[in-house]
């Protein structure tokens, strides 16, 4: 497993296993992160672009037409058939990936103990729990690690009511260190303004990219749709990774208790047995709304349980996207 001599850089030790479980790396190893949109970039990476051009990988033949360059004539085919055919190629480019992690106050929630050996975040230190932000950070680290080993350019943004931090996209050796440092030091506080955050990151992104959005998406669906529409209009692709604690997914509480909103000061005394059915119905309605918003924009979406390993869920998602890419390819 790479340490400072791998995708890291610099002199201070920073071990990948502090932010990635070994089994997660093994589960993700067979997959590339595929974008359904056009992969654009100036460097040679491992992603095929649907744009035809004179690049590195042969794709197909087509019959010669007046005005075509003779440089790409296939003389072997001409020798066999006495007909002129031009070689076509598929460009291989690197993929630009922007990982957006929600650092609003609701992401501080967690009911699982801190995982042994975890590198730590501000949320860990504040709660001594494995929070939604920690789980999102582990996913972000896994995706970033995968992209960097593929020579893709990857960056990370931290947002809540606005874009708080942005590590610009790069495939440089020290990029892993910068991403992990940004994730580990981000303050977890404030409400969520998804539309504003997306607008701000698009101003700094400009070209098409694959956006990996890690959030509990506990804000109005209309705001989510508006933000996703901006990404689609910009020609980008996106994956939504809805990150929720198991207690949020199951509402498995047994005693009445005061519940306080993390992004406001309101506190309610709740009869958990009486509220459970209504809560789960409301949650399912909201999750269905997130899924419909993603599909409506042509994006992928999965829901993550913070009590489960990130590897299997991400592997299933990557397998789905690779299958899509194979069906699309001629």
Secondary structure as UniProt FT lines:
FT   TURN            4..7
FT   HELIX           16..18
FT   HELIX           22..28
FT   TURN            29..30
FT   STRAND          47..63
FT   TURN            66..67
FT   HELIX           70..72
FT   HELIX           75..81
FT   STRAND          85..93
FT   STRAND          96..102
FT   HELIX           105..108
FT   STRAND          112..113
FT   TURN            116..117
FT   HELIX           122..127
FT   STRAND          129..130
FT   HELIX           132..149
FT   TURN            150..151
FT   STRAND          153..159
FT   STRAND          163..170
FT   TURN            173..174
FT   HELIX           175..185
FT   HELIX           194..205
FT   STRAND          210..215
FT   HELIX           221..233
FT   TURN            234..235
FT   STRAND          237..244
FT   HELIX           246..250
FT   STRAND          257..260
FT   STRAND          267..270
FT   HELIX           272..296
FT   TURN            297..298
FT   STRAND          300..305
FT   TURN            306..307
FT   HELIX           310..328
//
